[in-house]
Amino acid sequence: EFRRVLFRSALWERFCKTVGADSLLTNPDYATPAARSKNRKALGAQLAEIMLTETNDEWLQLMDKAAVPCGPINTIDKVFADPQVIHTGIAQEVLSEKLGKIKLLSSAINMEGTSKKIRRATQDAGKDSDEILASVGYTTAQIAELREKGII
C-alpha cells in the first residue's frame, strides 16, 4: 500500500508541476489520493479550466516529457485516423442493415486463438434474441414462453 500511495503521490506532484498548478499540492483537499477522490468534483472543475489553456497535443507532449501517463480522448473521426488503429487493423468495415457499409472497431486486446473479426453490425434490439438463446441451450418452447411473459 505504501508503494502505491508513494507512486500516486509522485505522479500527482509531477502532474501538478507540469500543468502549473503547484497550489493544488498544498491544498489539504487534494493532499492524498483519498482526499482527491472525496473532492473529485471541485478538483475536476479546476483541472478543466487548466486544460483549456493548451491543446490536447500540447498537453500530451508536456505529460510525456514529465513522465505522466496519459492519452488522448479522441473524437470518432480521430479514432479511425489514428496510425495505431490503422496499423493494427482493428477498424473494420461491416454491412449494417440500416446504414449500409460502416466502420467499427474490434477489440484492441489481442488474445491467442481469439478472432478479432467483427461478425456483423449490431442488429436492432431483440432481433437476435431467439438465435442467442438457442445458442446457449434454450428450446423453441422455452423461448416462446419467455416472449409470452414479456421477458424478451
DAWOFEN-V390472 format. One record per residue. N is the residue number from 1. RES is the residue in one small letter. PHI is phi in whole degrees, 0 to 359 (* if undefined). Layout:
BEGIN
n->N res->RES phi->PHI
n->N res->RES phi->PHI
END
This chain:
BEGIN
n->1 res->e phi->*
n->2 res->f phi->301
n->3 res->r phi->297
n->4 res->r phi->294
n->5 res->v phi->295
n->6 res->l phi->299
n->7 res->f phi->299
n->8 res->r phi->300
n->9 res->s phi->295
n->10 res->a phi->295
n->11 res->l phi->296
n->12 res->w phi->300
n->13 res->e phi->297
n->14 res->r phi->298
n->15 res->f phi->299
n->16 res->c phi->301
n->17 res->k phi->294
n->18 res->t phi->294
n->19 res->v phi->270
n->20 res->g phi->74
n->21 res->a phi->241
n->22 res->d phi->302
n->23 res->s phi->297
n->24 res->l phi->293
n->25 res->l phi->290
n->26 res->t phi->259
n->27 res->n phi->281
n->28 res->p phi->299
n->29 res->d phi->293
n->30 res->y phi->233
n->31 res->a phi->290
n->32 res->t phi->230
n->33 res->p phi->304
n->34 res->a phi->295
n->35 res->a phi->293
n->36 res->r phi->296
n->37 res->s phi->293
n->38 res->k phi->298
n->39 res->n phi->254
n->40 res->r phi->304
n->41 res->k phi->296
n->42 res->a phi->294
n->43 res->l phi->296
n->44 res->g phi->301
n->45 res->a phi->296
n->46 res->q phi->294
n->47 res->l phi->292
n->48 res->a phi->299
n->49 res->e phi->297
n->50 res->i phi->296
n->51 res->m phi->297
n->52 res->l phi->287
n->53 res->t phi->278
n->54 res->e phi->222
n->55 res->t phi->279
n->56 res->n phi->304
n->57 res->d phi->299
n->58 res->e phi->295
n->59 res->w phi->296
n->60 res->l phi->300
n->61 res->q phi->295
n->62 res->l phi->295
n->63 res->m phi->294
n->64 res->d phi->299
n->65 res->k phi->297
n->66 res->a phi->270
n->67 res->a phi->60
n->68 res->v phi->254
n->69 res->p phi->301
n->70 res->c phi->195
n->71 res->g phi->196
n->72 res->p phi->283
n->73 res->i phi->253
n->74 res->n phi->269
n->75 res->t phi->284
n->76 res->i phi->303
n->77 res->d phi->298
n->78 res->k phi->288
n->79 res->v phi->300
n->80 res->f phi->289
n->81 res->a phi->268
n->82 res->d phi->298
n->83 res->p phi->304
n->84 res->q phi->290
n->85 res->v phi->297
n->86 res->i phi->295
n->87 res->h phi->299
n->88 res->t phi->279
n->89 res->g phi->71
n->90 res->i phi->281
n->91 res->a phi->273
n->92 res->q phi->230
n->93 res->e phi->271
n->94 res->v phi->226
n->95 res->l phi->261
n->96 res->s phi->257
n->97 res->e phi->300
n->98 res->k phi->267
n->99 res->l phi->252
n->100 res->g phi->79
n->101 res->k phi->285
n->102 res->i phi->224
n->103 res->k phi->257
n->104 res->l phi->232
n->105 res->l phi->259
n->106 res->s phi->274
n->107 res->s phi->297
n->108 res->a phi->275
n->109 res->i phi->270
n->110 res->n phi->262
n->111 res->m phi->232
n->112 res->e phi->302
n->113 res->g phi->84
n->114 res->t phi->244
n->115 res->s phi->285
n->116 res->k phi->261
n->117 res->k phi->292
n->118 res->i phi->278
n->119 res->r phi->290
n->120 res->r phi->190
n->121 res->a phi->288
n->122 res->t phi->300
n->123 res->q phi->273
n->124 res->d phi->300
n->125 res->a phi->306
n->126 res->g phi->87
n->127 res->k phi->299
n->128 res->d phi->261
n->129 res->s phi->305
n->130 res->d phi->299
n->131 res->e phi->298
n->132 res->i phi->293
n->133 res->l phi->297
n->134 res->a phi->296
n->135 res->s phi->292
n->136 res->v phi->252
n->137 res->g phi->107
n->138 res->y phi->287
n->139 res->t phi->274
n->140 res->t phi->301
n->141 res->a phi->294
n->142 res->q phi->295
n->143 res->i phi->295
n->144 res->a phi->298
n->145 res->e phi->295
n->146 res->l phi->299
n->147 res->r phi->293
n->148 res->e phi->299
n->149 res->k phi->278
n->150 res->g phi->78
n->151 res->i phi->285
n->152 res->i phi->236
END
